[in-house]
Amino acid sequence: MGYTGICWDNAMAESFFATLKTEFYYRRIWPTRARAIRDVAAWIEDRYNRRRRHSSIGHVTPVDFELQYSSQAAEIQLAA
């Protein structure tokens, strides 16, 4: 644990919430709080987790990374 207000202690969360705010949250106005919660959850599940390119996996989407990984694993299994 570090000091309060030190962004490097929680850099991944800071990065995620910055992306959420700039790419999604500040671009909309919701009629109700419940609708906002539902839409944010849907954005996280669909856009951020599945379609957004991530630098930690070579700037590809998680879906593409999984497809590449599974095809490589299948090739290795066939070769063995």
PyMOL Python script that loads the backbone (N, CA, C, O; Angstrom):
from pymol import cmd

cmd.read_pdbstr("""\
ATOM      1  N   MET A   1       0.837  -1.187   0.000  1.00  0.00           N
ATOM      2  CA  MET A   1       0.000   0.000   0.000  1.00  0.00           C
ATOM      3  C   MET A   1       0.873   1.239   0.000  1.00  0.00           C
ATOM      4  O   MET A   1       1.892   1.308   0.688  1.00  0.00           O
ATOM      5  N   GLY A   2       0.461   2.192  -0.769  1.00  0.00           N
ATOM      6  CA  GLY A   2       1.201   3.442  -0.841  1.00  0.00           C
ATOM      7  C   GLY A   2       0.446   4.556  -0.156  1.00  0.00           C
ATOM      8  O   GLY A   2      -0.389   4.325   0.719  1.00  0.00           O
ATOM      9  N   TYR A   3       0.750   5.745  -0.564  1.00  0.00           N
ATOM     10  CA  TYR A   3       0.126   6.925   0.013  1.00  0.00           C
ATOM     11  C   TYR A   3      -1.189   7.241  -0.696  1.00  0.00           C
ATOM     12  O   TYR A   3      -1.395   6.842  -1.843  1.00  0.00           O
ATOM     13  N   THR A   4      -2.054   7.942  -0.024  1.00  0.00           N
ATOM     14  CA  THR A   4      -3.313   8.368  -0.613  1.00  0.00           C
ATOM     15  C   THR A   4      -3.042   9.336  -1.754  1.00  0.00           C
ATOM     16  O   THR A   4      -2.224  10.249  -1.636  1.00  0.00           O
ATOM     17  N   GLY A   5      -3.747   9.119  -2.866  1.00  0.00           N
ATOM     18  CA  GLY A   5      -3.621  10.019  -4.000  1.00  0.00           C
ATOM     19  C   GLY A   5      -2.471   9.733  -4.941  1.00  0.00           C
ATOM     20  O   GLY A   5      -2.206  10.527  -5.843  1.00  0.00           O
ATOM     21  N   ILE A   6      -1.785   8.626  -4.756  1.00  0.00           N
ATOM     22  CA  ILE A   6      -0.690   8.257  -5.641  1.00  0.00           C
ATOM     23  C   ILE A   6      -1.256   7.364  -6.748  1.00  0.00           C
ATOM     24  O   ILE A   6      -1.660   6.231  -6.488  1.00  0.00           O
ATOM     25  N   CYS A   7      -1.283   7.873  -7.969  1.00  0.00           N
ATOM     26  CA  CYS A   7      -1.948   7.159  -9.059  1.00  0.00           C
ATOM     27  C   CYS A   7      -1.255   5.855  -9.435  1.00  0.00           C
ATOM     28  O   CYS A   7      -1.913   4.948  -9.946  1.00  0.00           O
ATOM     29  N   TRP A   8       0.043   5.730  -9.203  1.00  0.00           N
ATOM     30  CA  TRP A   8       0.755   4.522  -9.593  1.00  0.00           C
ATOM     31  C   TRP A   8       0.367   3.324  -8.736  1.00  0.00           C
ATOM     32  O   TRP A   8       0.588   2.184  -9.144  1.00  0.00           O
ATOM     33  N   ASP A   9      -0.197   3.551  -7.575  1.00  0.00           N
ATOM     34  CA  ASP A   9      -0.632   2.442  -6.736  1.00  0.00           C
ATOM     35  C   ASP A   9      -1.769   1.670  -7.381  1.00  0.00           C
ATOM     36  O   ASP A   9      -1.912   0.467  -7.159  1.00  0.00           O
ATOM     37  N   ASN A  10      -2.562   2.340  -8.163  1.00  0.00           N
ATOM     38  CA  ASN A  10      -3.719   1.708  -8.764  1.00  0.00           C
ATOM     39  C   ASN A  10      -3.825   2.128 -10.229  1.00  0.00           C
ATOM     40  O   ASN A  10      -4.885   2.560 -10.683  1.00  0.00           O
ATOM     41  N   ALA A  11      -2.742   2.001 -10.950  1.00  0.00           N
ATOM     42  CA  ALA A  11      -2.666   2.513 -12.319  1.00  0.00           C
ATOM     43  C   ALA A  11      -3.664   1.849 -13.252  1.00  0.00           C
ATOM     44  O   ALA A  11      -4.217   2.513 -14.128  1.00  0.00           O
ATOM     45  N   MET A  12      -3.905   0.562 -13.088  1.00  0.00           N
ATOM     46  CA  MET A  12      -4.847  -0.116 -13.976  1.00  0.00           C
ATOM     47  C   MET A  12      -6.263   0.418 -13.798  1.00  0.00           C
ATOM     48  O   MET A  12      -6.967   0.655 -14.780  1.00  0.00           O
ATOM     49  N   ALA A  13      -6.677   0.604 -12.570  1.00  0.00           N
ATOM     50  CA  ALA A  13      -8.014   1.145 -12.318  1.00  0.00           C
ATOM     51  C   ALA A  13      -8.111   2.584 -12.795  1.00  0.00           C
ATOM     52  O   ALA A  13      -9.131   2.986 -13.355  1.00  0.00           O
ATOM     53  N   GLU A  14      -7.061   3.358 -12.579  1.00  0.00           N
ATOM     54  CA  GLU A  14      -7.053   4.745 -13.046  1.00  0.00           C
ATOM     55  C   GLU A  14      -7.196   4.792 -14.564  1.00  0.00           C
ATOM     56  O   GLU A  14      -7.948   5.611 -15.092  1.00  0.00           O
ATOM     57  N   SER A  15      -6.491   3.931 -15.257  1.00  0.00           N
ATOM     58  CA  SER A  15      -6.558   3.882 -16.712  1.00  0.00           C
ATOM     59  C   SER A  15      -7.945   3.466 -17.183  1.00  0.00           C
ATOM     60  O   SER A  15      -8.494   4.053 -18.115  1.00  0.00           O
ATOM     61  N   PHE A  16      -8.508   2.452 -16.535  1.00  0.00           N
ATOM     62  CA  PHE A  16      -9.845   1.988 -16.913  1.00  0.00           C
ATOM     63  C   PHE A  16     -10.884   3.090 -16.753  1.00  0.00           C
ATOM     64  O   PHE A  16     -11.663   3.344 -17.671  1.00  0.00           O
ATOM     65  N   PHE A  17     -10.903   3.745 -15.599  1.00  0.00           N
ATOM     66  CA  PHE A  17     -11.918   4.770 -15.361  1.00  0.00           C
ATOM     67  C   PHE A  17     -11.709   5.994 -16.244  1.00  0.00           C
ATOM     68  O   PHE A  17     -12.680   6.652 -16.616  1.00  0.00           O
ATOM     69  N   ALA A  18     -10.472   6.310 -16.585  1.00  0.00           N
ATOM     70  CA  ALA A  18     -10.222   7.411 -17.523  1.00  0.00           C
ATOM     71  C   ALA A  18     -10.798   7.073 -18.894  1.00  0.00           C
ATOM     72  O   ALA A  18     -11.409   7.923 -19.542  1.00  0.00           O
ATOM     73  N   THR A  19     -10.603   5.832 -19.332  1.00  0.00           N
ATOM     74  CA  THR A  19     -11.159   5.399 -20.613  1.00  0.00           C
ATOM     75  C   THR A  19     -12.676   5.404 -20.577  1.00  0.00           C
ATOM     76  O   THR A  19     -13.318   5.872 -21.517  1.00  0.00           O
ATOM     77  N   LEU A  20     -13.247   4.894 -19.514  1.00  0.00           N
ATOM     78  CA  LEU A  20     -14.707   4.876 -19.369  1.00  0.00           C
ATOM     79  C   LEU A  20     -15.285   6.280 -19.470  1.00  0.00           C
ATOM     80  O   LEU A  20     -16.272   6.503 -20.170  1.00  0.00           O
ATOM     81  N   LYS A  21     -14.679   7.205 -18.781  1.00  0.00           N
ATOM     82  CA  LYS A  21     -15.194   8.575 -18.774  1.00  0.00           C
ATOM     83  C   LYS A  21     -15.048   9.248 -20.130  1.00  0.00           C
ATOM     84  O   LYS A  21     -15.994   9.871 -20.610  1.00  0.00           O
ATOM     85  N   THR A  22     -13.886   9.135 -20.755  1.00  0.00           N
ATOM     86  CA  THR A  22     -13.667   9.869 -22.006  1.00  0.00           C
ATOM     87  C   THR A  22     -14.353   9.223 -23.200  1.00  0.00           C
ATOM     88  O   THR A  22     -14.855   9.932 -24.073  1.00  0.00           O
ATOM     89  N   GLU A  23     -14.387   7.898 -23.259  1.00  0.00           N
ATOM     90  CA  GLU A  23     -14.965   7.229 -24.422  1.00  0.00           C
ATOM     91  C   GLU A  23     -16.467   7.014 -24.316  1.00  0.00           C
ATOM     92  O   GLU A  23     -17.128   6.811 -25.334  1.00  0.00           O
ATOM     93  N   PHE A  24     -17.017   7.054 -23.120  1.00  0.00           N
ATOM     94  CA  PHE A  24     -18.424   6.690 -22.991  1.00  0.00           C
ATOM     95  C   PHE A  24     -19.237   7.637 -22.124  1.00  0.00           C
ATOM     96  O   PHE A  24     -20.217   8.219 -22.589  1.00  0.00           O
ATOM     97  N   TYR A  25     -18.846   7.795 -20.886  1.00  0.00           N
ATOM     98  CA  TYR A  25     -19.698   8.444 -19.890  1.00  0.00           C
ATOM     99  C   TYR A  25     -20.012   9.901 -20.201  1.00  0.00           C
ATOM    100  O   TYR A  25     -21.171  10.309 -20.124  1.00  0.00           O
ATOM    101  N   TYR A  26     -19.013  10.684 -20.548  1.00  0.00           N
ATOM    102  CA  TYR A  26     -19.225  12.115 -20.767  1.00  0.00           C
ATOM    103  C   TYR A  26     -19.926  12.429 -22.084  1.00  0.00           C
ATOM    104  O   TYR A  26     -20.255  13.587 -22.343  1.00  0.00           O
ATOM    105  N   ARG A  27     -20.155  11.440 -22.905  1.00  0.00           N
ATOM    106  CA  ARG A  27     -20.789  11.659 -24.207  1.00  0.00           C
ATOM    107  C   ARG A  27     -22.297  11.444 -24.183  1.00  0.00           C
ATOM    108  O   ARG A  27     -22.943  11.579 -25.223  1.00  0.00           O
ATOM    109  N   ARG A  28     -22.875  11.118 -23.041  1.00  0.00           N
ATOM    110  CA  ARG A  28     -24.294  10.784 -22.965  1.00  0.00           C
ATOM    111  C   ARG A  28     -24.975  11.454 -21.781  1.00  0.00           C
ATOM    112  O   ARG A  28     -24.342  11.880 -20.816  1.00  0.00           O
ATOM    113  N   ILE A  29     -26.295  11.524 -21.903  1.00  0.00           N
ATOM    114  CA  ILE A  29     -27.152  11.953 -20.794  1.00  0.00           C
ATOM    115  C   ILE A  29     -28.229  10.879 -20.653  1.00  0.00           C
ATOM    116  O   ILE A  29     -28.890  10.531 -21.631  1.00  0.00           O
ATOM    117  N   TRP A  30     -28.405  10.362 -19.456  1.00  0.00           N
ATOM    118  CA  TRP A  30     -29.371   9.298 -19.227  1.00  0.00           C
ATOM    119  C   TRP A  30     -30.604   9.834 -18.510  1.00  0.00           C
ATOM    120  O   TRP A  30     -30.505  10.746 -17.689  1.00  0.00           O
ATOM    121  N   PRO A  31     -31.772   9.261 -18.825  1.00  0.00           N
ATOM    122  CA  PRO A  31     -33.001   9.718 -18.173  1.00  0.00           C
ATOM    123  C   PRO A  31     -33.100   9.279 -16.710  1.00  0.00           C
ATOM    124  O   PRO A  31     -33.698   9.976 -15.890  1.00  0.00           O
ATOM    125  N   THR A  32     -32.512   8.123 -16.384  1.00  0.00           N
ATOM    126  CA  THR A  32     -32.578   7.619 -15.007  1.00  0.00           C
ATOM    127  C   THR A  32     -31.221   7.049 -14.598  1.00  0.00           C
ATOM    128  O   THR A  32     -30.387   6.721 -15.441  1.00  0.00           O
ATOM    129  N   ARG A  33     -31.023   6.940 -13.298  1.00  0.00           N
ATOM    130  CA  ARG A  33     -29.791   6.349 -12.770  1.00  0.00           C
ATOM    131  C   ARG A  33     -29.701   4.865 -13.139  1.00  0.00           C
ATOM    132  O   ARG A  33     -28.627   4.364 -13.470  1.00  0.00           O
ATOM    133  N   ALA A  34     -30.841   4.169 -13.080  1.00  0.00           N
ATOM    134  CA  ALA A  34     -30.863   2.743 -13.413  1.00  0.00           C
ATOM    135  C   ALA A  34     -30.438   2.513 -14.863  1.00  0.00           C
ATOM    136  O   ALA A  34     -29.709   1.565 -15.158  1.00  0.00           O
ATOM    137  N   ARG A  35     -30.890   3.369 -15.750  1.00  0.00           N
ATOM    138  CA  ARG A  35     -30.511   3.250 -17.167  1.00  0.00           C
ATOM    139  C   ARG A  35     -29.014   3.504 -17.340  1.00  0.00           C
ATOM    140  O   ARG A  35     -28.360   2.824 -18.130  1.00  0.00           O
ATOM    141  N   ALA A  36     -28.476   4.460 -16.620  1.00  0.00           N
ATOM    142  CA  ALA A  36     -27.039   4.745 -16.690  1.00  0.00           C
ATOM    143  C   ALA A  36     -26.227   3.546 -16.216  1.00  0.00           C
ATOM    144  O   ALA A  36     -25.236   3.176 -16.846  1.00  0.00           O
ATOM    145  N   ILE A  37     -26.641   2.947 -15.119  1.00  0.00           N
ATOM    146  CA  ILE A  37     -25.934   1.776 -14.588  1.00  0.00           C
ATOM    147  C   ILE A  37     -25.965   0.637 -15.598  1.00  0.00           C
ATOM    148  O   ILE A  37     -24.945  -0.011 -15.833  1.00  0.00           O
ATOM    149  N   ARG A  38     -27.120   0.392 -16.193  1.00  0.00           N
ATOM    150  CA  ARG A  38     -27.257  -0.685 -17.174  1.00  0.00           C
ATOM    151  C   ARG A  38     -26.390  -0.421 -18.411  1.00  0.00           C
ATOM    152  O   ARG A  38     -25.721  -1.327 -18.908  1.00  0.00           O
ATOM    153  N   ASP A  39     -26.404   0.813 -18.900  1.00  0.00           N
ATOM    154  CA  ASP A  39     -25.623   1.141 -20.095  1.00  0.00           C
ATOM    155  C   ASP A  39     -24.117   1.084 -19.838  1.00  0.00           C
ATOM    156  O   ASP A  39     -23.359   0.634 -20.697  1.00  0.00           O
ATOM    157  N   VAL A  40     -23.686   1.532 -18.676  1.00  0.00           N
ATOM    158  CA  VAL A  40     -22.257   1.459 -18.337  1.00  0.00           C
ATOM    159  C   VAL A  40     -21.823  -0.001 -18.221  1.00  0.00           C
ATOM    160  O   VAL A  40     -20.756  -0.368 -18.714  1.00  0.00           O
ATOM    161  N   ALA A  41     -22.631  -0.828 -17.582  1.00  0.00           N
ATOM    162  CA  ALA A  41     -22.308  -2.255 -17.463  1.00  0.00           C
ATOM    163  C   ALA A  41     -22.227  -2.913 -18.837  1.00  0.00           C
ATOM    164  O   ALA A  41     -21.339  -3.728 -19.086  1.00  0.00           O
ATOM    165  N   ALA A  42     -23.146  -2.562 -19.722  1.00  0.00           N
ATOM    166  CA  ALA A  42     -23.129  -3.121 -21.074  1.00  0.00           C
ATOM    167  C   ALA A  42     -21.881  -2.665 -21.834  1.00  0.00           C
ATOM    168  O   ALA A  42     -21.278  -3.450 -22.565  1.00  0.00           O
ATOM    169  N   TRP A  43     -21.494  -1.398 -21.663  1.00  0.00           N
ATOM    170  CA  TRP A  43     -20.293  -0.894 -22.330  1.00  0.00           C
ATOM    171  C   TRP A  43     -19.055  -1.642 -21.844  1.00  0.00           C
ATOM    172  O   TRP A  43     -18.200  -2.026 -22.642  1.00  0.00           O
ATOM    173  N   ILE A  44     -18.967  -1.843 -20.541  1.00  0.00           N
ATOM    174  CA  ILE A  44     -17.812  -2.550 -19.980  1.00  0.00           C
ATOM    175  C   ILE A  44     -17.741  -3.964 -20.544  1.00  0.00           C
ATOM    176  O   ILE A  44     -16.682  -4.404 -20.992  1.00  0.00           O
ATOM    177  N   GLU A  45     -18.855  -4.670 -20.522  1.00  0.00           N
ATOM    178  CA  GLU A  45     -18.869  -6.062 -20.967  1.00  0.00           C
ATOM    179  C   GLU A  45     -18.626  -6.191 -22.469  1.00  0.00           C
ATOM    180  O   GLU A  45     -17.850  -7.044 -22.901  1.00  0.00           O
ATOM    181  N   ASP A  46     -19.278  -5.356 -23.257  1.00  0.00           N
ATOM    182  CA  ASP A  46     -19.171  -5.508 -24.710  1.00  0.00           C
ATOM    183  C   ASP A  46     -17.961  -4.791 -25.295  1.00  0.00           C
ATOM    184  O   ASP A  46     -17.116  -5.422 -25.930  1.00  0.00           O
ATOM    185  N   ARG A  47     -17.869  -3.510 -25.094  1.00  0.00           N
ATOM    186  CA  ARG A  47     -16.838  -2.712 -25.764  1.00  0.00           C
ATOM    187  C   ARG A  47     -15.471  -2.845 -25.104  1.00  0.00           C
ATOM    188  O   ARG A  47     -14.489  -3.172 -25.770  1.00  0.00           O
ATOM    189  N   TYR A  48     -15.402  -2.597 -23.813  1.00  0.00           N
ATOM    190  CA  TYR A  48     -14.095  -2.557 -23.156  1.00  0.00           C
ATOM    191  C   TYR A  48     -13.476  -3.950 -23.051  1.00  0.00           C
ATOM    192  O   TYR A  48     -12.290  -4.123 -23.331  1.00  0.00           O
ATOM    193  N   ASN A  49     -14.258  -4.923 -22.658  1.00  0.00           N
ATOM    194  CA  ASN A  49     -13.712  -6.257 -22.439  1.00  0.00           C
ATOM    195  C   ASN A  49     -13.510  -7.065 -23.711  1.00  0.00           C
ATOM    196  O   ASN A  49     -12.622  -7.917 -23.756  1.00  0.00           O
ATOM    197  N   ARG A  50     -14.308  -6.823 -24.749  1.00  0.00           N
ATOM    198  CA  ARG A  50     -14.248  -7.698 -25.918  1.00  0.00           C
ATOM    199  C   ARG A  50     -13.694  -7.058 -27.178  1.00  0.00           C
ATOM    200  O   ARG A  50     -12.982  -7.722 -27.931  1.00  0.00           O
ATOM    201  N   ARG A  51     -13.997  -5.787 -27.434  1.00  0.00           N
ATOM    202  CA  ARG A  51     -13.631  -5.197 -28.722  1.00  0.00           C
ATOM    203  C   ARG A  51     -12.512  -4.171 -28.653  1.00  0.00           C
ATOM    204  O   ARG A  51     -11.907  -3.857 -29.678  1.00  0.00           O
ATOM    205  N   ARG A  52     -12.227  -3.649 -27.487  1.00  0.00           N
ATOM    206  CA  ARG A  52     -11.197  -2.617 -27.373  1.00  0.00           C
ATOM    207  C   ARG A  52      -9.818  -3.253 -27.460  1.00  0.00           C
ATOM    208  O   ARG A  52      -9.572  -4.291 -26.845  1.00  0.00           O
ATOM    209  N   ARG A  53      -8.922  -2.642 -28.216  1.00  0.00           N
ATOM    210  CA  ARG A  53      -7.562  -3.158 -28.340  1.00  0.00           C
ATOM    211  C   ARG A  53      -6.792  -2.886 -27.058  1.00  0.00           C
ATOM    212  O   ARG A  53      -6.857  -1.790 -26.501  1.00  0.00           O
ATOM    213  N   HIS A  54      -6.061  -3.897 -26.596  1.00  0.00           N
ATOM    214  CA  HIS A  54      -5.315  -3.790 -25.348  1.00  0.00           C
ATOM    215  C   HIS A  54      -3.818  -3.889 -25.627  1.00  0.00           C
ATOM    216  O   HIS A  54      -3.368  -4.783 -26.343  1.00  0.00           O
ATOM    217  N   SER A  55      -3.061  -2.971 -25.061  1.00  0.00           N
ATOM    218  CA  SER A  55      -1.618  -2.946 -25.304  1.00  0.00           C
ATOM    219  C   SER A  55      -0.911  -4.150 -24.693  1.00  0.00           C
ATOM    220  O   SER A  55       0.126  -4.573 -25.204  1.00  0.00           O
ATOM    221  N   SER A  56      -1.442  -4.703 -23.627  1.00  0.00           N
ATOM    222  CA  SER A  56      -0.772  -5.815 -22.953  1.00  0.00           C
ATOM    223  C   SER A  56      -0.809  -7.108 -23.764  1.00  0.00           C
ATOM    224  O   SER A  56      -0.067  -8.044 -23.464  1.00  0.00           O
ATOM    225  N   ILE A  57      -1.658  -7.173 -24.784  1.00  0.00           N
ATOM    226  CA  ILE A  57      -1.732  -8.376 -25.616  1.00  0.00           C
ATOM    227  C   ILE A  57      -1.422  -8.057 -27.079  1.00  0.00           C
ATOM    228  O   ILE A  57      -1.964  -8.686 -27.988  1.00  0.00           O
ATOM    229  N   GLY A  58      -0.559  -7.089 -27.294  1.00  0.00           N
ATOM    230  CA  GLY A  58      -0.087  -6.779 -28.636  1.00  0.00           C
ATOM    231  C   GLY A  58      -1.018  -5.918 -29.464  1.00  0.00           C
ATOM    232  O   GLY A  58      -1.022  -6.017 -30.691  1.00  0.00           O
ATOM    233  N   HIS A  59      -1.798  -5.083 -28.822  1.00  0.00           N
ATOM    234  CA  HIS A  59      -2.712  -4.155 -29.499  1.00  0.00           C
ATOM    235  C   HIS A  59      -3.724  -4.865 -30.392  1.00  0.00           C
ATOM    236  O   HIS A  59      -4.041  -4.392 -31.483  1.00  0.00           O
ATOM    237  N   VAL A  60      -4.223  -5.989 -29.927  1.00  0.00           N
ATOM    238  CA  VAL A  60      -5.329  -6.676 -30.598  1.00  0.00           C
ATOM    239  C   VAL A  60      -6.488  -6.765 -29.617  1.00  0.00           C
ATOM    240  O   VAL A  60      -6.318  -6.550 -28.417  1.00  0.00           O
ATOM    241  N   THR A  61      -7.661  -7.082 -30.135  1.00  0.00           N
ATOM    242  CA  THR A  61      -8.811  -7.230 -29.248  1.00  0.00           C
ATOM    243  C   THR A  61      -8.680  -8.539 -28.478  1.00  0.00           C
ATOM    244  O   THR A  61      -8.021  -9.466 -28.950  1.00  0.00           O
ATOM    245  N   PRO A  62      -9.291  -8.630 -27.310  1.00  0.00           N
ATOM    246  CA  PRO A  62      -9.241  -9.884 -26.566  1.00  0.00           C
ATOM    247  C   PRO A  62      -9.810 -11.069 -27.351  1.00  0.00           C
ATOM    248  O   PRO A  62      -9.305 -12.186 -27.239  1.00  0.00           O
ATOM    249  N   VAL A  63     -10.849 -10.832 -28.135  1.00  0.00           N
ATOM    250  CA  VAL A  63     -11.426 -11.909 -28.940  1.00  0.00           C
ATOM    251  C   VAL A  63     -10.411 -12.398 -29.972  1.00  0.00           C
ATOM    252  O   VAL A  63     -10.228 -13.604 -30.134  1.00  0.00           O
ATOM    253  N   ASP A  64      -9.750 -11.473 -30.669  1.00  0.00           N
ATOM    254  CA  ASP A  64      -8.732 -11.860 -31.650  1.00  0.00           C
ATOM    255  C   ASP A  64      -7.554 -12.573 -30.985  1.00  0.00           C
ATOM    256  O   ASP A  64      -7.017 -13.535 -31.533  1.00  0.00           O
ATOM    257  N   PHE A  65      -7.158 -12.104 -29.813  1.00  0.00           N
ATOM    258  CA  PHE A  65      -6.062 -12.747 -29.089  1.00  0.00           C
ATOM    259  C   PHE A  65      -6.420 -14.191 -28.746  1.00  0.00           C
ATOM    260  O   PHE A  65      -5.602 -15.095 -28.923  1.00  0.00           O
ATOM    261  N   GLU A  66      -7.625 -14.406 -28.261  1.00  0.00           N
ATOM    262  CA  GLU A  66      -8.068 -15.765 -27.922  1.00  0.00           C
ATOM    263  C   GLU A  66      -8.101 -16.658 -29.159  1.00  0.00           C
ATOM    264  O   GLU A  66      -7.705 -17.822 -29.095  1.00  0.00           O
ATOM    265  N   LEU A  67      -8.569 -16.120 -30.280  1.00  0.00           N
ATOM    266  CA  LEU A  67      -8.595 -16.907 -31.517  1.00  0.00           C
ATOM    267  C   LEU A  67      -7.185 -17.275 -31.962  1.00  0.00           C
ATOM    268  O   LEU A  67      -6.936 -18.414 -32.357  1.00  0.00           O
ATOM    269  N   GLN A  68      -6.263 -16.320 -31.902  1.00  0.00           N
ATOM    270  CA  GLN A  68      -4.873 -16.594 -32.268  1.00  0.00           C
ATOM    271  C   GLN A  68      -4.264 -17.637 -31.335  1.00  0.00           C
ATOM    272  O   GLN A  68      -3.577 -18.557 -31.778  1.00  0.00           O
ATOM    273  N   TYR A  69      -4.522 -17.482 -30.052  1.00  0.00           N
ATOM    274  CA  TYR A  69      -3.965 -18.407 -29.063  1.00  0.00           C
ATOM    275  C   TYR A  69      -4.501 -19.820 -29.274  1.00  0.00           C
ATOM    276  O   TYR A  69      -3.739 -20.787 -29.256  1.00  0.00           O
ATOM    277  N   SER A  70      -5.808 -19.937 -29.472  1.00  0.00           N
ATOM    278  CA  SER A  70      -6.394 -21.269 -29.627  1.00  0.00           C
ATOM    279  C   SER A  70      -5.932 -21.939 -30.919  1.00  0.00           C
ATOM    280  O   SER A  70      -5.744 -23.155 -30.944  1.00  0.00           O
ATOM    281  N   SER A  71      -5.747 -21.168 -31.995  1.00  0.00           N
ATOM    282  CA  SER A  71      -5.254 -21.773 -33.238  1.00  0.00           C
ATOM    283  C   SER A  71      -3.799 -22.215 -33.084  1.00  0.00           C
ATOM    284  O   SER A  71      -3.414 -23.258 -33.614  1.00  0.00           O
ATOM    285  N   GLN A  72      -2.990 -21.439 -32.370  1.00  0.00           N
ATOM    286  CA  GLN A  72      -1.602 -21.838 -32.123  1.00  0.00           C
ATOM    287  C   GLN A  72      -1.549 -23.081 -31.240  1.00  0.00           C
ATOM    288  O   GLN A  72      -0.729 -23.971 -31.467  1.00  0.00           O
ATOM    289  N   ALA A  73      -2.412 -23.144 -30.246  1.00  0.00           N
ATOM    290  CA  ALA A  73      -2.444 -24.308 -29.358  1.00  0.00           C
ATOM    291  C   ALA A  73      -2.867 -25.553 -30.130  1.00  0.00           C
ATOM    292  O   ALA A  73      -2.336 -26.638 -29.894  1.00  0.00           O
ATOM    293  N   ALA A  74      -3.818 -25.403 -31.049  1.00  0.00           N
ATOM    294  CA  ALA A  74      -4.261 -26.537 -31.857  1.00  0.00           C
ATOM    295  C   ALA A  74      -3.140 -27.019 -32.772  1.00  0.00           C
ATOM    296  O   ALA A  74      -2.962 -28.225 -32.946  1.00  0.00           O
ATOM    297  N   GLU A  75      -2.383 -26.093 -33.360  1.00  0.00           N
ATOM    298  CA  GLU A  75      -1.260 -26.465 -34.221  1.00  0.00           C
ATOM    299  C   GLU A  75      -0.194 -27.214 -33.432  1.00  0.00           C
ATOM    300  O   GLU A  75       0.373 -28.191 -33.920  1.00  0.00           O
ATOM    301  N   ILE A  76       0.073 -26.762 -32.230  1.00  0.00           N
ATOM    302  CA  ILE A  76       1.074 -27.427 -31.384  1.00  0.00           C
ATOM    303  C   ILE A  76       0.604 -28.830 -31.022  1.00  0.00           C
ATOM    304  O   ILE A  76       1.395 -29.773 -31.017  1.00  0.00           O
ATOM    305  N   GLN A  77      -0.683 -28.965 -30.721  1.00  0.00           N
ATOM    306  CA  GLN A  77      -1.228 -30.272 -30.362  1.00  0.00           C
ATOM    307  C   GLN A  77      -1.164 -31.226 -31.550  1.00  0.00           C
ATOM    308  O   GLN A  77      -0.854 -32.405 -31.380  1.00  0.00           O
ATOM    309  N   LEU A  78      -1.454 -30.731 -32.748  1.00  0.00           N
ATOM    310  CA  LEU A  78      -1.394 -31.575 -33.940  1.00  0.00           C
ATOM    311  C   LEU A  78       0.038 -31.986 -34.257  1.00  0.00           C
ATOM    312  O   LEU A  78       0.273 -33.093 -34.740  1.00  0.00           O
ATOM    313  N   ALA A  79       0.984 -31.114 -33.992  1.00  0.00           N
ATOM    314  CA  ALA A  79       2.387 -31.409 -34.270  1.00  0.00           C
ATOM    315  C   ALA A  79       2.964 -32.425 -33.290  1.00  0.00           C
ATOM    316  O   ALA A  79       3.933 -33.115 -33.607  1.00  0.00           O
ATOM    317  N   ALA A  80       2.380 -32.516 -32.119  1.00  0.00           N
ATOM    318  CA  ALA A  80       2.925 -33.405 -31.082  1.00  0.00           C
ATOM    319  C   ALA A  80       2.529 -34.840 -31.267  1.00  0.00           C
ATOM    320  O   ALA A  80       2.916 -35.694 -30.470  1.00  0.00           O
TER     321      ALA A  80
END
""", "prot")
cmd.dss("prot")
cmd.show_as("cartoon", "prot")
cmd.util.cbc("prot")
cmd.orient("prot")
